């Protein structure tokens, strides 16, 4: 299989560009991870899944990929939640990190190569702040250290807007110690009940934006290939990362490509606890299959707004049932390896076009259901590239209780009998029997019951 040319939509240039790695022997990328004070919601999941699909593709093409995804474990939200829970910050963050890892494993999200925590990189953070102050890009005021946005003439280049436009309607902390409203915190003082570290500016803790700049530099260097995250991070988080990193290292370019996924709606509205449409990954998985949830997210391109509904998730489960049904007769060869179908590879290389890849998977399933084993193997390889087919087909159907699915199989068996394809009819009967469903034929038709 020829390795395709990858193209990605670069948020900074607002267009799809050919991907040209800085070092083809080691692709380096950084995605923003969670702030660990609560369970992840399904909007967070979309960002994690976008990174997962990209990393899987890169690893298929390049010999080495260094994927860094950080954990923010010092933040005002964490402090507030720990106080509300009457527990220590360490107890909250340790538990939430473990829950995060469990959620990622449940959704078949591959772990990063490196997962740095902000609290483990305070020295790196302070070194960057010292450099920014010494170069005149940051200043100390009232125990805080702030980045001066007007000192960096290219501020706003990532989002494509000037500082005044960026600040209009944005949430910025109004404080008397700021020279300009848009100046953002690099270091802030800590009270006795807040986490803090000794520094040249007194006991304090880092701001959010400087954490990611320091950790990406620590593990990926001054220049790396791809930086990504949700679209909501473009401003202020990624804009501020750009500013402080490029000022700290004037001869660098920081990230070569910026990749952002679009937002997720729930029943056509922005997810909000006040609207009652806010769902964590765990809440969804108590009622629905994780592969169905993964498929639902893949059915929309990562740059298009996705409308999440319960009905859409049920439909995604039916699609997964169909895919697994197409693979069932060939389960004995489920571990056979073959190259990823070129059509699927090309679709993913074209800005991670998962909807197009799924179109090809449906075509493979059509042929597999007609008895084409080679198409079944193509379907399996394509699905596994997307992080699907993590069960054997018999395991998938082990606890079948979907009456519609059973009726579909009975109709397929009846059609096979009418066309005198008794081998296929017997296979369907045996398949259902293996799943605990017994078929009973009579002059009135076929009925079923659980054994």
N, C-alpha and C positions, 0 to 999 in steps of 0.2 A: 504494500500500500504506500503510495506517495504521500509524504507529509505535506499537508496543505499550508498555505499562507494564512495566518490569523489576521483578522481585522477587528478592531474594537472602537466603539464610540468613545471619544475622548471628551469629557465634560468641559475641559478648559478651552478646546478649539471648537466645540459644538459640531463635531462631524466625525464620521467613521474614518479611521486612519489605519494603514497597514501597521501591524505590530513588528517593530524592529528592536529586538532585545539588545541591552547594553552588553551582555555576555551570553552568547548562545549556549554556553556550557553550564550556566547557573542563572535561572530566571528568579528575580527577587521581587516579592510583592508584600504589601502590608495592608491589612484590613482592620478597621476599628472594631474591637470586640465590645463586650457588655460592661456597663457599670453595675457592679454586683450588689444590689440591694433588694432585688425582687425577682420573681420568675420572668423569663422572657415571654413576650407576646408574639403573635403570629406575624406582626409587622417586622419585628427583629429577625424572625426566622427567614423572611424573604432576603434580607441582606446576607445572612449566613449562607443561604442556599446559592445565591448568585456567586459568592466567593468559591463555594464548593464546586460548582459546575466549571468555573474558570480554572481552578487548580487541577481538577481531573483532566481537563483538556490539555493544559500545559504539560502535565506529567506524561501524557500520551505522546507528546511530540519532542520534548526536550529531555536531555539526560538527567538534569537536576533542577529542582524547583525549591527555593527557600521561601516558605510561606509563614509569615509572622502575623499573629492575631493577638492583640493585647487584651489585658484585663485591667479595667480602671477600678482599683480597690481603695482609693482615697478620694472622697467627693462629699460635698455638702449633703447630697441626697442620702448617702450612706450614713452620715452622722445623724441626720434627722430620723431615719428609719430605726437605727439602733436605739436612739432615745425613746422612740415610740414603743419599741418592742421590749424595753427594759432589759437589753442585753448588750454585751460588749461588741464593739465594732469588729473585732477579730472573729468572734463567734458568728456574727451575721455574714461577713464576707466569705469565711471558710465554707459555711453551709450553702450559701448562694452559688459559689463557684462549683461545688459538687453537684448541685441541682442543675446548673447550666450544662455541665459535662454530660449529665444523664439525659437531658433534653436533646443535646446534639447527637448523642449516640442513638437515641430513640428515632431520630429523623435521618439516620445514616449520613450525617455530616462528618466528613473526615476531619480528624484533629489537625491543627497547624503543626508545622515543624518546630516552631518556637512560640511559646505563649507567655510573654513577660508580664509581670505585675508592676504597676506604677510604684508601689511601696518599696520594691527591690531595686529601684533605679533613681533614688533621690540624689545621689552623687552626680549621676549623668545629667539630671535635670538642673542641678545647681550650677554645674559647669557651663551649660548653655546660657543660663540667665546671666552669669558673670560676664560671659563673652558679649552678650547683647547690650549690657550696661556699659561695658568698656568701649564699645563701638558707637555708642550714642543712640541706639535704637530703643533702649529701655531706661526707665528712671525709677528711683525710689521715692515713695511718698507715703507718709503716715504708716510706716511699717509694711507697706505693700511695695511690690515691684511690678510696674506696668509696662507693657509694650506700647510705644507711641506710634500709632498708625500713620500719622502725617509725616513721620520721618522716613517711612518706606514708600517711595513714589509709585510703586507698582501694586500697592494694596488694592484689592478688588479684581486683580487680573484673572483669578480662577473663576469667579462668578460672573465676570464681565460687566461689573457695575462699579461706579466710583464710590468712595467712602460715604458721601452724603446720601446717595441712593440706598446703600446697604443699610445705613442706620435708620432710615425712614421706616417706621413700623416694626423695627427689630427690637427684641428684648435686650436692652443694654442696662447694666447697672449704673444708676446715676449716683455719683459720689463726688464730694467736694475735693477730694485729693487727686482727681483725674485732671490732666491738662486738657483733654478732649473727651467727650462722652463715649467715643468709640474705642478708646484705649482699653486694652484688656489685661487681666491679671495674669502674671507669671508666678507670683509668690504672694501669699497672704498670711497675716499673723494668725496664730492659733491660741484659743483660750485653754484653760487647764483641762477642760473636759473634751477637747478636740485633739485628734492626732497631730503631732508636730515634730519637727526635726530642727536641730540647731543649724543656723545659716549665717552668712555675713549680715543679714537683715533682721536677725532675731529668730526666735523660735516660730516656726510656721510650717506651711504645707504648700504644695504646688497647685497652680491652676490646672484646669483640665487640658487645655490645648498644648501646653509645653510638655506634658507627659508623653503624648504620642510622638512629638518631634524627637524627644530624647531617646525613646525606645526604638523608633525606626532607624535612627542614626546608629545606635549601639549595635544593632544586629544586621543592618543592610547597608550602612555607609551613608555618605553624603548624597549619593545618587543611586536610585533603584528604579525598577521597571514600572510597577503599577501600584497605585494607592487607590483603595476603594472603600465603599460604605453606602449607607442609605442616602437618598437625595437630600434629606433634611439636614445632612451634615455639611453640605457645600458651604453654607454660611450659618453660623460663624466658624464652626470648628475647623473645617479644612482650609478655609481662607486664612485663618489665623495660623494654622500649622505652616502653610506656605510662607507666610510673611516672616515668621520667626526663624524658620529653617534656612530660608534663602538669605536672610540678613546675617545669621550666625555663620554661615558658610558661603561667602559672597561668590565664589567661583563655581558653586554647585548648581544643579537644576532641580534638586529634590526628587520628586516623582516624575517619571517621563510620561506616564499616561494616568488619567484620572477616570475611574469607572464608578458610576453611581446607579443604583436601582431606584425605580419609581416607587411611589407610596402604595399602600394597600388599603382599600376601602372595605368596610363590612356592611353588607346590605345597602350599598350605595352611599354610605356616609363615612366620614373620617372616624376611625376608631377612638372611642372615648368612654371612660368609666361612667360619666354622667348620662350618656345615651344608652348605657346597658349593652353596648356592642363591643366591649373590650374582652378579648379572650387570650389567655395564655396558651402556650403550646400544650401544657399538661391538661388543661381543661378540654381542649379539642381531642386529645388522644384518649381520654376516658370514654369517648363515644365513637371515635372514628379510627380507621386504620392509618398508620403513619405513611405507608406508601401511597395511599389515596390522597393524603394531604400533600405529600411531595409532588405527586403528579399534577394536582390542581394548580400548584404554584408554577410548575413548568409549562403549563398550557398557555400561559401568557408570557410574552417577551419581557425580560427583566426591566426594560425601559418604558414599558406601558403600564398604566395604572391597572391594578388587579382588583376586581370586585369579588370579595369572598362572601359566599352564601352557603348555608347548610345544604341547600338543594344541589349546588354545584359540587360540593364535596361528595354527596351521595352519588352523583353522576360519575365523578372521578373513580369512585370505588367500582362502579359497573364496568368502566373501561379497564381497570386493573383486572377484574374478573375475566374479561374477554381475553386480555393478553395472556393471563395464566392458563386459560382454557386452551389457547392456541399452542402453548408450550407443553401441556400435560401429556400428550401421546409420546413425546420425545424426551421425557424426563430422564431416561437412562443415559442420555447423552448431554445432560444439563451442564456437566463440567467440561465439555469439549470446548476447546479454544479456537477462535478464528479471528481474523483481523476485523476491526470495527468497519462496518459497511461505509464505503467511501461517501455515499450520499449523506449519511448521518454526520460523518466527520466534517464534511464541507459545510453542512448547516451550522454546526457548533462553531466552526472556525469563522463563520460569518457573523461576528458580534453575538455569539452565544445564542443562536436562533433555535431555542428549544421547541417552539411550536412547530417549526418546519421539520425538526428531527422526529417529532411525534407523528407527523403526517406519514413519514416513511415507515415508522413503526406500525401504524395501522395497515399500511400496504403489506408489510411482511406478515402481519397477523392474518390478513385476508387469505394469503396463499398458504400459510401454515394450517389454517382451519380446513383448507381443501386438500391437505395431505402432503404439503411440500416441506420436507424436513429441513432443507437448506434455508428456507425462509424463516423457519422457527429458530434456527441458530443465529441468523441475522437479527431477529427480534430480540433474542436473549442478549447478544453482545451490545446492541444499541441501548437496551434498557439498563444494563449494568453500567454502561458509561454514564448514564444519567442518575446512577445511584438507586435504580429500581431492581426488582427481582432478587430480593434478599432472602427469599424463602424458596424451597422446592415447590413445584406446583401442587403436589399432594398435600404439603403442609399448609399452603395457602387455603385450600378448600377443606381442611380438616374439620373446621367448626362451621361449616356452611349452614346458614339459616336464612339465606336470601331466597324467598319463594319465587321471585321473578327469575332468578338465575337458574333454579331447578326447572322451571317451566321452559326456559329457553333450551336447556339441554334435552329435555323430553321431546320438544318439537324437532330439534336437530336429529334425534334418534328416529323419530317417526318418518322424517324426510329421507333418512338413510335407508330405512326399511322399504319405503315406497320405491326407491331407486335400486333396490336389491343390493345395497352396499351393507351386507350383514356384518362384515368385519368392523366397520365404523360403528354400527348400531350396538354391537356387543361391547366395543371399547367404551362407549358412553355409559352403558349399563354398568360395566365393571368400575368405571371411574366413580359413578355415583355411589355404588356399593362400598367402595373404599372410603368414601366420605360419610358413611353411615346412613345412606339413603337407599331404600329398597324400592324398586319399580315393580308394579303389579299390572300385567296386561289383562284386559277383558274385552268382550265384544263392545262394551261401552267406551273403551279407550284405556289410556294408561293413567294410573294413579300412583302416588308415592307416599311413603311413610318412613319415619326415622326408625332405624333398627335399635 
